[in-house]
């Protein structure tokens, strides 16, 4: 099988599963979540320490839920053997394919500046003007730890990682929002939105929500749009609401919210906006790369926001330390 066919097969397989998630969400009366709270919230490789990214997060979570695995931990065949374990005989052919993707950055002269740009992004900065990002990806096979035996006990999850107290979740979320330095205005009875012309998020009052999960899901969704401003990731455009581009941007914001909220300990319920669900399903069925591209951009946006928060947290901590000397 050549690389192009292999690539298409993976896109098609994963897109089929995402369609199934959304169709199930509709059938449930819009009550499903993006992630299960079983074991680790996000899939990880406990041997290498790798945290799976982008579409792999949704795909591996879906497979773990569908097959009833008690773990959200995955590793390659060789890694399992190197740890003294083995894949169970009846599971050898039941691998899951994941994709690894990243970017090479080149300046206007074609010089590779990937290392420099990655350092800038880690510090919460923006991709320099004139720098072109070139995506690349590759594929490999992994097995869930439930499919294996004779592995060291230390590789298995000891407890559910979704263990923040209600106070912790509120405090973490508010600190996250503050440190992004996004402009947020609260207007009673206003519809949640991001206004690119003034670069601001407009939200109804928190008390108007039935629960904090819905509130933080909405505000993080709008923060996802905020990351796309031309001064940041340069993604946000004024699209026609019925266009594929508009549906694409809304899916990016939805997946961004899912990533961030889950990391903060909140239940990550899929949106109940029926129009969004229908537009995503339409585009997923006509473009097998639609969800791949969106999840990739959502991951980049989430990492951009996280890097920005961590950079400002460090600066504030240093200022506080100097003040207390």
Legacy VTK file of the C-alpha trace (Angstrom):
# vtk DataFile Version 3.0
C-alpha trace
ASCII
DATASET POLYDATA
POINTS 325 float
0.000 0.000 0.000
1.507 3.348 -0.956
1.691 6.296 1.420
-1.215 8.174 -0.156
-3.590 5.202 0.140
-2.445 4.606 3.701
-3.074 8.241 4.506
-6.545 8.193 2.976
-7.490 5.016 4.821
-6.569 6.537 8.173
-8.458 9.749 7.463
-11.491 7.764 6.384
-11.402 5.410 9.373
-11.088 8.183 11.950
-13.665 10.404 10.279
-16.111 7.504 10.367
-15.640 7.220 14.141
-16.096 10.975 14.707
-19.302 10.850 12.650
-20.469 8.007 14.888
-19.746 10.128 17.994
-21.787 13.047 16.647
-24.657 10.851 15.429
-24.773 9.190 18.863
-24.773 12.658 20.456
-27.831 13.631 18.402
-29.624 10.394 19.240
-28.962 10.884 22.977
-30.696 14.280 22.973
-27.359 16.127 22.898
-26.085 14.759 26.223
-22.810 13.052 25.233
-19.341 14.206 26.259
-16.197 14.444 24.155
-14.172 12.535 26.722
-14.835 9.721 29.165
-13.754 10.108 32.791
-12.448 6.527 32.793
-8.752 6.324 33.766
-6.706 9.211 32.282
-8.771 11.964 30.663
-6.320 12.287 27.774
-4.579 9.275 26.191
-0.910 8.917 27.061
2.007 6.604 26.421
3.237 5.716 29.949
6.529 4.331 28.632
7.718 7.353 26.630
5.644 9.901 28.546
4.084 11.064 25.261
0.723 12.812 25.502
-1.175 12.102 22.303
-2.240 15.179 20.371
-4.876 16.427 17.973
-7.184 13.894 16.362
-5.466 11.084 18.284
-7.028 12.365 21.516
-10.581 11.942 20.250
-9.862 8.759 18.340
-8.098 6.935 21.183
-10.700 8.105 23.722
-13.433 6.833 21.422
-11.755 3.432 20.929
-11.165 3.072 24.688
-14.819 3.856 25.392
-16.167 1.681 22.582
-14.102 -1.365 23.604
-14.548 -0.815 27.334
-10.846 -0.509 28.147
-10.125 0.402 31.768
-7.004 2.292 30.693
-6.441 5.243 28.377
-2.798 4.253 28.069
-1.191 3.112 24.832
2.200 1.911 23.571
3.825 0.432 20.471
4.616 -3.268 20.058
8.360 -2.689 20.454
7.926 -0.571 23.584
5.793 -3.289 25.172
8.412 -5.969 24.398
11.216 -3.747 25.726
9.341 -3.459 29.035
9.252 -7.242 29.372
5.590 -7.472 28.428
3.699 -8.803 25.436
0.520 -8.200 23.490
-2.049 -10.890 24.225
-2.130 -13.493 21.458
-5.737 -12.792 20.465
-5.078 -9.004 20.382
-2.063 -8.917 18.044
-4.095 -7.851 15.008
-6.296 -5.432 16.961
-3.908 -2.477 16.916
-5.018 1.140 16.652
-3.351 3.469 14.177
-2.375 6.937 15.352
-0.845 9.814 13.477
1.996 12.084 14.536
2.058 15.540 13.032
4.122 18.648 13.481
5.434 21.631 11.547
8.646 22.677 9.883
9.032 26.467 9.756
10.927 28.280 6.998
11.653 31.967 6.543
11.220 33.977 3.339
14.589 32.735 2.026
13.651 29.098 2.613
15.919 28.707 5.648
14.747 26.230 8.290
13.880 28.242 11.442
11.879 25.501 13.192
13.972 25.511 16.373
13.735 29.293 16.709
9.970 29.408 16.080
9.293 26.567 18.541
11.192 28.488 21.230
9.113 31.598 20.502
5.854 29.623 20.675
6.881 27.964 23.957
7.267 31.421 25.480
3.780 32.430 24.345
4.957 34.468 21.361
3.612 34.584 17.808
4.960 33.049 14.607
7.188 35.766 13.055
5.888 37.580 9.991
6.953 35.993 6.726
7.593 32.571 8.241
5.867 29.708 6.439
4.619 26.647 8.345
4.881 23.301 6.532
2.957 20.401 8.111
4.142 16.807 8.003
2.822 13.583 9.484
3.538 9.859 9.869
1.676 6.859 11.280
2.301 4.052 13.704
0.427 1.277 15.534
-0.338 1.241 19.256
-2.021 -1.120 21.708
-4.034 -0.286 24.799
-2.472 -1.624 28.011
-5.621 -3.727 28.526
-4.524 -5.659 25.421
-1.187 -6.498 27.038
0.163 -8.651 29.850
3.305 -9.026 31.978
3.977 -5.283 31.996
5.355 -3.514 35.110
2.580 -2.409 37.464
4.036 1.115 37.452
2.760 1.673 33.889
-0.897 1.364 34.868
-3.116 4.216 36.064
-3.600 4.179 39.831
-6.622 6.453 39.948
-8.929 8.633 37.913
-7.084 11.848 37.063
-10.292 13.925 37.077
-9.959 14.741 40.755
-10.009 18.536 41.089
-12.334 19.934 43.753
-15.062 22.322 42.604
-13.103 25.221 44.136
-9.896 24.144 42.378
-11.637 23.954 39.011
-13.090 27.466 39.357
-9.804 28.928 40.525
-7.777 27.233 37.776
-10.216 28.294 35.047
-10.342 31.916 36.198
-6.569 32.089 36.483
-6.243 30.573 33.006
-8.575 33.204 31.530
-6.852 36.064 33.357
-3.366 35.040 32.266
-4.310 34.848 28.588
-5.000 38.599 28.900
-7.963 38.215 26.572
-10.403 41.122 26.751
-13.704 39.769 28.128
-16.824 41.890 28.576
-19.876 40.612 30.449
-23.258 41.832 29.263
-26.516 40.565 30.750
-28.526 38.353 28.355
-25.940 38.712 25.593
-25.207 35.753 23.305
-21.631 34.422 23.798
-19.469 35.634 20.923
-16.014 36.740 19.863
-15.863 40.061 18.013
-12.747 40.147 15.821
-13.160 43.834 14.898
-12.578 44.879 18.516
-10.696 41.723 19.545
-12.978 41.015 22.490
-15.064 38.207 23.921
-18.592 39.119 24.968
-20.307 36.847 27.467
-23.608 36.809 29.381
-23.285 36.870 33.164
-22.060 33.623 34.735
-25.149 33.441 36.965
-27.347 33.154 33.877
-25.957 29.668 33.200
-27.503 26.519 34.634
-24.090 25.122 35.525
-20.414 26.086 35.518
-19.527 23.394 32.949
-21.721 25.083 30.357
-20.379 28.507 31.296
-16.720 27.549 30.997
-17.392 25.510 27.867
-18.880 28.613 26.211
-16.189 31.038 27.307
-13.393 28.668 26.274
-15.123 28.213 22.908
-14.960 31.969 22.372
-11.364 32.002 23.591
-10.680 29.455 20.860
-11.872 32.009 18.297
-9.748 34.654 20.055
-6.564 32.632 19.386
-7.244 32.947 15.651
-6.939 36.752 15.582
-4.444 38.060 13.027
-2.130 39.218 15.827
-1.952 35.645 17.187
-2.440 32.556 14.998
-3.953 34.527 12.105
-6.817 32.112 11.517
-10.068 33.978 12.272
-11.897 35.295 9.186
-15.299 36.830 8.524
-16.912 33.779 6.935
-20.459 33.381 5.691
-22.340 31.410 8.373
-23.412 28.781 5.841
-19.929 28.212 4.455
-17.610 25.274 5.021
-14.995 27.709 6.349
-17.372 28.940 9.039
-18.183 25.364 10.118
-14.454 24.638 10.182
-13.678 27.567 12.492
-16.558 26.630 14.794
-15.247 23.057 15.031
-11.775 24.380 15.903
-13.273 26.479 18.707
-15.362 23.547 19.943
-12.379 21.188 20.046
-10.227 23.883 21.670
-12.841 24.222 24.411
-12.911 20.434 24.850
-9.115 20.272 25.209
-8.873 23.160 27.673
-11.935 22.317 29.779
-10.936 18.679 30.163
-7.466 19.758 31.245
-9.037 22.002 33.897
-11.179 19.141 35.203
-14.548 20.096 33.711
-16.949 17.733 31.989
-16.520 18.365 28.277
-19.991 18.003 26.839
-20.331 18.236 23.075
-22.216 21.352 22.023
-26.021 21.113 21.863
-26.091 23.559 18.953
-27.924 21.424 16.383
-26.911 23.704 13.494
-23.212 23.219 14.290
-23.625 19.444 14.580
-25.391 19.236 11.213
-22.810 21.437 9.472
-19.967 19.332 10.882
-21.621 16.085 9.819
-22.208 17.448 6.316
-18.563 18.446 5.945
-17.211 15.294 7.583
-19.142 13.167 5.092
-17.828 15.142 2.118
-14.246 15.752 3.286
-12.387 13.021 5.191
-9.632 15.490 6.139
-12.044 18.023 7.671
-11.783 16.834 11.288
-8.033 16.175 10.970
-7.348 19.740 9.927
-9.670 21.157 12.590
-8.200 19.064 15.404
-4.689 19.999 14.330
-5.533 23.715 14.441
-7.390 23.256 17.743
-4.338 21.570 19.279
-2.085 24.377 18.053
-4.507 26.926 19.512
-4.699 25.118 22.862
-0.914 24.902 23.089
-0.616 28.566 22.122
-2.999 29.559 24.942
-1.290 27.242 27.439
2.177 28.558 26.541
0.909 32.117 26.902
-0.587 31.332 30.324
2.569 29.582 31.550
4.818 32.402 30.298
2.762 35.070 32.085
2.484 32.952 35.217
6.292 32.752 35.343
6.672 36.511 34.818
4.133 37.266 37.571
5.830 34.830 39.951
9.209 36.500 39.381
7.701 39.952 39.982
6.091 38.732 43.197
9.360 37.193 44.357
11.255 40.450 43.759
8.576 42.441 45.569
8.853 40.203 48.641
12.644 40.432 48.901
LINES 1 326
325 0 1 2 3 4 5 6 7 8 9 10 11 12 13 14 15 16 17 18 19 20 21 22 23 24 25 26 27 28 29 30 31 32 33 34 35 36 37 38 39 40 41 42 43 44 45 46 47 48 49 50 51 52 53 54 55 56 57 58 59 60 61 62 63 64 65 66 67 68 69 70 71 72 73 74 75 76 77 78 79 80 81 82 83 84 85 86 87 88 89 90 91 92 93 94 95 96 97 98 99 100 101 102 103 104 105 106 107 108 109 110 111 112 113 114 115 116 117 118 119 120 121 122 123 124 125 126 127 128 129 130 131 132 133 134 135 136 137 138 139 140 141 142 143 144 145 146 147 148 149 150 151 152 153 154 155 156 157 158 159 160 161 162 163 164 165 166 167 168 169 170 171 172 173 174 175 176 177 178 179 180 181 182 183 184 185 186 187 188 189 190 191 192 193 194 195 196 197 198 199 200 201 202 203 204 205 206 207 208 209 210 211 212 213 214 215 216 217 218 219 220 221 222 223 224 225 226 227 228 229 230 231 232 233 234 235 236 237 238 239 240 241 242 243 244 245 246 247 248 249 250 251 252 253 254 255 256 257 258 259 260 261 262 263 264 265 266 267 268 269 270 271 272 273 274 275 276 277 278 279 280 281 282 283 284 285 286 287 288 289 290 291 292 293 294 295 296 297 298 299 300 301 302 303 304 305 306 307 308 309 310 311 312 313 314 315 316 317 318 319 320 321 322 323 324
